Amino acid sequence: MSEVYEKLKGCYDAVRKMTDFEPEVALVLGSGLGDFADNIEVEGEISYKDIPGFPVSTAPGHVGKFIYGRIGDKKIICMKGRVHFYEGYAISDVVLPARLMGMLGAKVLILTNASGGINENFKPGDFMLITDHISSFAVNPLIGPNIAELGVRFPDMSEIYNHELNDKIRAAAKELGIDLKEGVYLQTTGPSYESPAEIRMFKTLGADAVGMSTVVEAIAANHAGMKICGISCVTNLAAGIAKYKLTEEEVLEAGAAAAPRFKELLIKFIGEI
């Protein structure tokens, strides 16, 4: 058993001593979107600090706990606060929560984030359905000995973001009258924002939005056989496109402003899974 899998199994065993809840859907809430958890009919909560060896969120706007319960008839576990590589954790720790939620029973993983808009047709407050990603600027979480208990050594990445789930998100947005954008998300390591020259490069490569999360979680979850979808909240225009300096306050404020529409979209979509 690899050290990474041994740690994951230890976290699983610790959670199972606290609850026998088996989720169907796992949800990761991005910066400024944590209040969505208030819409869950809560059965229980587990602080990350109460799971031995589990990484703890330190980023602004990330509370750091699992909330589990129901939305309608769907059993859901929600990460209110994710872990980022820029916080100083090993990449295996960054993806540990997504893997753990899959081990607990979740077959579907919904990833959300706050992002900087590269596509000049985007504006702050837009939602972007993630149709693909660029992982070249993030550390691959599968580096090292393969964890055969989770998946194969060389997993296919042709359809990371599930087409069927994406269609359901599109339908939910249309019914709610939400102008849902679509595009490619690119992850950097952070914590510094990107330079204008980097943004020009990312645009040339085909990225529509950029952020500091999500891609590594999607890679790990895909490796483990989960169905994945992602929605990015464009909270600001990226450097060189925006005519002002970027701040974390802007990200949190824009996420909070978009939260009511985000809530409607997610609840509608989850009901259709």
Residue pairs with C-beta under 8 A, 6 or more apart in sequence:
1 9
2 144
2 145
2 147
4 92
4 144
4 145
4 147
5 147
5 149
5 150
7 53
7 92
7 96
8 96
8 99
8 100
8 103
8 147
10 52
10 53
11 51
11 52
11 53
11 54
11 96
11 100
12 100
12 103
12 104
14 50
14 51
14 52
14 54
15 46
15 51
15 66
15 100
15 104
18 44
18 46
18 50
19 43
19 44
19 46
19 68
21 43
21 44
21 68
21 75
21 77
21 104
22 75
22 104
22 105
23 68
23 75
23 76
23 77
23 101
23 104
23 105
23 106
24 74
24 75
24 76
24 105
24 106
24 107
24 108
24 273
25 74
25 75
25 76
25 77
25 106
25 107
25 108
25 109
25 110
25 270
25 273
26 76
26 77
26 78
26 79
26 98
26 101
26 102
26 106
26 108
26 109
26 110
26 226
27 36
27 76
27 77
27 78
27 79
27 109
27 110
27 112
27 266
28 78
28 79
28 82
28 97
28 98
28 109
28 110
28 111
28 112
28 214
28 217
29 36
29 37
29 78
29 79
29 80
29 81
29 82
29 112
30 82
30 112
30 113
30 114
30 211
30 213
30 214
30 232
30 233
30 255
31 59
31 60
31 61
31 62
31 113
31 114
31 235
31 248
31 251
31 252
31 255
32 61
32 114
32 233
32 235
32 251
32 252
32 253
32 254
32 255
32 256
32 258
32 259
33 112
33 114
33 233
33 255
33 258
33 259
33 262
34 61
34 62
34 63
34 80
34 81
35 256
35 259
35 263
36 78
36 259
36 262
36 263
36 266
37 67
37 78
37 80
39 71
39 263
39 266
39 267
40 67
40 68
40 69
40 70
40 71
40 76
40 78
41 69
41 70
41 71
42 67
42 68
42 69
43 68
43 69
43 70
44 67
44 68
44 69
45 65
45 66
45 67
45 68
46 65
46 66
46 68
47 64
47 65
48 54
48 55
48 56
48 57
48 64
48 65
48 66
48 81
49 56
49 64
54 96
54 97
55 83
55 87
55 89
55 93
55 94
55 96
55 97
56 64
56 83
57 63
57 64
57 81
57 82
57 83
57 87
58 87
59 81
59 82
59 84
59 87
60 248
60 252
61 81
61 251
61 252
61 255
62 80
62 81
62 82
63 80
63 81
64 80
64 81
65 80
65 81
66 77
66 78
66 79
66 80
67 77
67 78
67 80
68 75
68 76
68 77
68 78
69 75
69 76
70 76
71 267
71 270
71 271
72 267
72 270
72 271
74 270
74 271
74 273
76 270
77 101
77 104
77 106
79 97
79 101
82 97
82 213
82 217
83 89
83 93
83 94
83 96
83 97
84 94
84 190
84 191
84 212
84 213
85 91
85 94
85 138
85 139
85 189
85 190
85 212
85 216
86 189
86 190
86 191
86 212
91 139
91 140
91 141
91 143
91 216
92 141
92 144
94 141
94 216
94 217
95 141
95 216
95 217
95 219
95 220
95 221
97 217
98 109
98 217
98 220
98 221
98 226
99 150
99 220
99 221
99 224
101 109
102 109
102 221
102 224
102 225
102 226
106 226
107 226
107 227
108 165
108 226
108 227
108 228
108 229
108 273
109 217
109 218
109 221
109 226
109 227
109 228
109 229
110 229
110 230
110 231
110 266
110 269
110 270
111 130
111 214
111 217
111 218
111 228
111 229
111 230
111 231
112 230
112 231
112 232
112 233
112 262
112 266
113 185
113 211
113 213
113 214
113 230
113 232
113 233
114 211
114 232
114 233
114 235
114 251
114 254
114 255
115 128
115 185
115 209
115 210
115 211
115 232
115 233
115 234
115 235
116 193
116 194
116 199
116 209
116 210
116 211
116 234
116 235
116 236
116 237
116 238
116 239
116 242
116 246
117 123
117 124
117 126
117 208
117 209
117 234
117 236
117 237
117 238
117 241
118 186
118 199
118 202
118 203
118 207
118 208
118 209
118 210
118 238
118 241
119 181
119 183
119 208
119 209
120 241
121 181
122 128
122 181
122 208
122 209
122 234
122 237
123 234
123 237
124 234
124 235
124 236
124 237
124 254
125 233
125 234
125 235
125 254
125 257
125 258
126 179
126 181
126 233
126 234
127 173
127 178
127 180
127 181
127 231
127 232
127 233
127 234
127 258
127 261
127 262
127 265
128 180
128 181
128 182
128 183
128 185
128 208
128 209
128 231
128 232
128 233
128 234
129 166
129 169
129 170
129 173
129 180
129 181
129 182
129 183
129 229
129 230
129 231
130 161
130 183
130 184
130 185
130 214
130 229
130 230
130 231
130 232
131 161
131 166
131 182
131 183
131 184
132 160
132 161
132 184
132 185
133 160
133 161
133 184
133 185
133 186
133 187
133 214
133 215
133 218
133 230
134 184
134 185
134 186
134 187
134 202
134 205
134 206
134 207
134 215
135 187
135 215
135 216
135 219
137 186
137 187
137 188
137 189
138 187
138 188
138 189
138 215
138 216
139 189
139 216
140 216
140 219
141 216
141 219
141 220
142 155
142 219
142 220
142 223
146 152
146 153
150 223
150 224
150 225
151 223
151 224
151 225
152 223
155 219
155 222
155 223
157 219
157 222
160 218
160 219
160 222
160 228
161 218
161 228
161 229
161 230
162 227
162 228
162 229
164 227
165 227
165 228
165 229
165 273
166 229
168 269
168 272
168 273
169 180
169 229
169 231
169 265
169 269
170 180
171 272
172 265
172 268
172 269
172 272
173 179
173 180
173 265
174 180
175 268
176 261
176 264
176 265
176 268
178 261
178 264
178 265
180 265
181 208
181 234
182 208
183 207
183 208
183 209
184 206
184 207
184 208
184 209
185 207
185 208
185 209
185 210
185 211
185 214
185 215
185 230
185 232
186 202
186 205
186 207
186 209
186 210
186 211
186 215
187 210
187 211
187 212
187 213
187 214
187 215
187 216
188 194
188 198
188 210
188 211
188 212
189 212
190 212
191 212
193 238
193 239
193 246
194 202
194 210
194 238
194 239
195 239
195 240
196 239
196 240
197 240
198 239
199 210
199 238
199 239
199 240
199 241
200 240
202 210
202 238
209 232
209 234
210 238
211 232
214 230
214 232
218 228
218 230
221 228
222 228
231 262
231 265
231 266
233 254
233 255
233 258
233 262
235 250
235 251
235 254
235 255
235 258
236 242
236 246
236 250
236 251
236 254
239 246
